[in-house]
Amino acid sequence: MDNKQTETSKDLTFTCPHCQTVIGREDFEGHYKVCGVCNYHSRLTWQDRLKLTVDEGSFIEFDQNMDSKNPIDFPGYVEKIAQLQKECETREAVVTGKASIAGLPALIGIMDSRFMMASMGSVVGEKITRLFEYATGNRLPVVLFTASGGARMQEGIFSLMQMAKTSGAVARHHQAGGLYITVLTDPTTGGVTASFASLGDIIIAEPGVLVGFAGKRVIQDTIGQVLPENFQSAEFIHEHGFADMIVPRSELRDVLSRLIRLHRYPREAS
């Protein structure tokens, strides 16, 4: 799982970083950006993920003009944010909104690892909290695609506070009988794993993705034991009960729509 990169290049070929197979880019993109040889699932941009998941033309974005501040005056932070906003065509590391999946209304959140490794700052936490509050008030399911390096050190304690805030919003949604589906994508780590990513009523993982809190080497040094080779992989966490299912990208949209329908959505707003 080393050297995984979000694929945005327009080269004619794609070299799989897992098995080194050279694939025609047209074939690669037509196969959901998944290697047909080893099943490596490339990281997706939020635009790619949205296109593969929701009905065309159905997405309405929430809080799209919300900007990060610099609460601890971290050097260069404001400039870095401005640069990434242009490169990623979004103002923060998560895009949220309302859409439909196979005709079923749902709220969607998509984290984009290109944006500071989708680290969780105050705006990420606020957007996700508002998403769940809207879902609770309007009796809608939430589908959240996680991909993060964890808390955003450039915001210090303000970043860590988002763990409690988002978890509280998820809890209120759960208490109101709402459905929350987490889709773990590569990588989901740190404070995101320790908060809203692990709180889904149903937790789905894409094949082979990295999911964990601390790094494998840190854990090994702490407990003084050698960990399994596939430790923190989607397959490992599924085997040990952390994820409910592993779903290939090509099947994910159908699985999401079936789960939403199974839980008797749409429901009338209260």
C-alpha positions in Angstrom: 0.0 0.0 0.0 3.0 2.3 -0.4 3.2 5.3 -2.8 -0.5 5.6 -3.3 -1.4 8.8 -5.0 -4.6 10.4 -6.2 -4.7 10.0 -10.0 -5.2 13.3 -11.8 -2.7 13.0 -14.6 -3.8 13.0 -18.2 -1.0 10.8 -19.4 -2.1 8.0 -21.9 -1.1 5.3 -19.4 -1.3 4.6 -15.7 1.3 2.6 -13.8 -0.2 0.8 -10.9 1.9 1.6 -7.8 1.0 -1.8 -6.3 1.8 -4.3 -9.0 3.6 -2.0 -11.5 1.3 -3.0 -14.4 1.0 -0.4 -17.1 -2.6 0.2 -18.0 -4.1 2.4 -20.7 -5.6 5.4 -19.0 -8.9 5.1 -20.8 -9.3 1.5 -19.6 -8.2 2.5 -16.0 -10.7 5.4 -15.8 -13.4 3.3 -17.4 -12.8 0.7 -14.6 -13.5 3.2 -11.8 -9.8 3.9 -11.5 -9.2 0.4 -10.2 -6.3 -1.8 -11.4 -7.7 -4.7 -13.3 -4.7 -6.9 -12.4 -4.3 -6.5 -8.7 -7.5 -4.7 -7.7 -5.6 -1.7 -6.4 -8.2 1.1 -5.7 -6.6 4.5 -6.6 -7.5 7.5 -4.5 -10.2 9.6 -6.0 -10.8 13.4 -6.0 -14.1 14.6 -4.5 -15.3 15.3 -8.0 -14.6 11.7 -9.2 -16.3 10.3 -6.1 -19.4 12.4 -6.5 -19.7 11.4 -10.2 -19.5 7.7 -9.3 -21.9 7.9 -6.4 -24.9 10.2 -6.9 -27.4 10.8 -9.7 -26.3 13.2 -12.3 -27.3 16.8 -11.6 -28.8 16.0 -8.2 -26.0 17.3 -5.9 -26.6 20.6 -4.0 -23.6 21.7 -2.0 -23.8 22.9 1.6 -21.6 25.5 3.2 -19.5 25.9 0.1 -18.0 29.3 1.1 -16.9 28.4 4.6 -13.2 29.3 5.0 -10.6 28.2 7.5 -9.0 30.7 9.8 -5.6 30.7 11.4 -6.4 30.4 15.2 -2.9 29.8 16.4 -1.1 32.0 13.7 0.6 29.1 12.2 3.2 30.4 9.6 2.2 29.9 6.0 -1.1 28.3 6.8 -3.3 30.9 5.1 -1.2 30.8 2.0 -1.3 27.0 1.8 -5.0 26.9 2.2 -5.4 29.5 -0.7 -3.2 27.4 -2.9 -5.1 24.2 -2.2 -8.4 25.8 -2.8 -7.4 26.6 -6.4 -5.9 23.2 -7.0 -8.7 21.1 -5.5 -11.6 23.4 -6.6 -13.1 23.4 -3.1 -12.6 25.6 -0.1 -11.9 22.8 2.4 -10.9 19.1 2.7 -14.5 17.9 2.9 -17.4 18.6 0.5 -20.9 18.2 1.8 -24.4 18.4 0.4 -27.7 16.8 -0.6 -28.1 14.5 -3.5 -29.9 11.3 -4.6 -28.5 7.8 -5.1 -30.6 5.8 -7.5 -33.5 8.2 -6.9 -33.2 8.0 -3.1 -32.5 11.3 -1.3 -29.4 11.3 0.9 -26.8 13.6 2.4 -23.3 13.2 1.2 -19.9 14.0 2.6 -16.7 13.4 0.7 -13.2 14.0 2.1 -10.4 14.7 -0.5 -6.9 13.6 0.5 -5.3 16.2 -1.8 -6.4 19.0 0.6 -3.7 18.8 3.3 -4.2 15.0 3.5 -7.9 15.8 4.3 -6.8 16.7 7.8 -9.6 17.7 10.2 -9.6 21.4 11.0 -12.3 23.5 12.5 -14.1 24.0 9.1 -14.1 20.2 8.3 -15.6 19.5 11.8 -18.2 22.3 11.4 -19.3 21.2 7.9 -19.7 17.5 9.0 -21.5 18.6 12.2 -23.9 20.7 10.1 -24.5 17.9 7.7 -25.6 15.6 10.5 -27.8 18.3 12.1 -29.5 18.8 8.8 -30.0 15.1 8.3 -31.5 14.7 11.8 -33.9 17.6 11.3 -35.0 16.4 7.9 -35.0 12.7 8.5 -32.4 11.9 5.9 -29.6 9.3 5.7 -25.9 10.3 5.7 -23.3 8.7 3.5 -19.8 9.9 4.5 -16.7 9.0 2.5 -13.7 9.3 4.9 -10.1 9.8 3.8 -7.8 11.6 6.3 -4.4 11.9 7.9 -6.1 12.9 11.1 -6.2 16.1 13.1 -4.8 19.3 11.5 -1.8 20.4 13.5 -1.9 23.9 12.1 -5.0 24.5 14.2 -3.8 22.9 17.4 -6.4 22.2 20.0 -9.1 23.6 17.8 -8.6 20.6 15.5 -8.8 18.1 18.3 -12.1 19.7 19.6 -13.7 18.6 16.3 -13.6 15.0 17.4 -16.0 15.6 20.2 -18.2 18.0 18.2 -18.7 15.6 15.2 -19.2 12.6 17.5 -21.9 14.5 19.4 -23.7 15.3 16.1 -23.5 11.7 15.0 -24.9 10.5 18.4 -27.9 12.9 18.1 -28.6 11.6 14.6 -28.4 8.0 15.9 -30.7 8.8 18.8 -33.3 10.2 16.4 -33.3 6.9 14.4 -31.3 8.2 11.5 -29.1 6.1 9.2 -25.4 6.8 8.9 -23.2 4.9 6.5 -19.4 5.3 6.7 -17.4 4.4 3.6 -13.7 4.1 4.6 -11.4 5.1 1.7 -7.6 5.3 1.6 -6.3 6.4 4.0 -8.6 6.9 7.0 -6.4 7.5 10.1 -5.8 9.5 13.2 -8.5 11.6 14.9 -11.0 11.0 12.0 -10.8 7.3 12.7 -11.1 8.0 16.4 -14.3 10.0 15.9 -17.0 10.1 13.2 -15.4 7.5 10.8 -15.9 4.7 13.3 -19.4 5.7 14.4 -21.4 4.6 11.3 -24.4 2.4 11.8 -22.9 0.5 8.8 -19.2 0.7 8.1 -18.0 -0.1 4.6 -14.4 -0.2 3.4 -13.0 -0.2 -0.1 -10.6 -3.1 -0.8 -7.1 -2.7 0.5 -7.4 0.7 2.1 -5.4 1.8 5.1 -7.5 2.3 8.3 -6.0 3.0 11.7 -5.2 5.5 14.4 -1.4 5.7 15.1 1.1 4.4 12.6 2.1 0.7 12.6 5.7 1.4 13.6 4.6 3.5 16.6 2.3 0.8 17.8 4.9 -1.9 17.4 7.4 0.2 19.4 4.8 0.9 22.1 3.6 -2.7 22.7 6.9 -4.4 21.8 5.4 -6.9 19.4 5.6 -7.5 15.7 2.2 -6.8 14.0 0.7 -8.8 11.1 1.7 -7.8 7.6 -1.8 -6.8 6.7 -2.4 -4.9 9.9 -4.7 -1.8 9.5 -5.8 -3.0 6.0 -9.5 -3.1 5.1 -9.3 -6.9 5.1 -7.8 -7.0 8.6 -10.4 -4.7 10.2 -13.2 -6.6 8.5 -11.9 -9.9 9.8 -11.7 -8.4 13.3 -15.2 -6.8 13.2 -14.4 -3.1 12.8 -15.9 -2.9 9.3 -19.2 -4.6 8.3 -18.3 -5.2 4.7 -15.7 -4.7 2.0 -17.3 -3.4 -1.2 -15.5 -3.0 -4.6 -15.9 0.5 -6.0 -17.8 -0.8 -9.0 -20.5 -2.2 -6.7 -20.6 0.6 -4.2 -23.4 2.7 -5.6 -25.8 -0.2 -5.8 -24.9 -1.3 -2.3 -25.6 2.1 -0.9 -28.9 2.4 -2.6 -30.0 -1.0 -1.4 -29.0 -0.1 2.2 -30.9 3.2 2.1 -34.0 1.5 0.7 -33.7 -1.3 3.3 -33.9 1.2 6.1 -37.2 2.5 4.7 -36.1 5.8 3.2 -37.3 8.3 2.1 -39.1 9.3 5.3 -41.3 12.2 5.8 -39.6 15.2 7.5 -40.7 15.8 11.1 
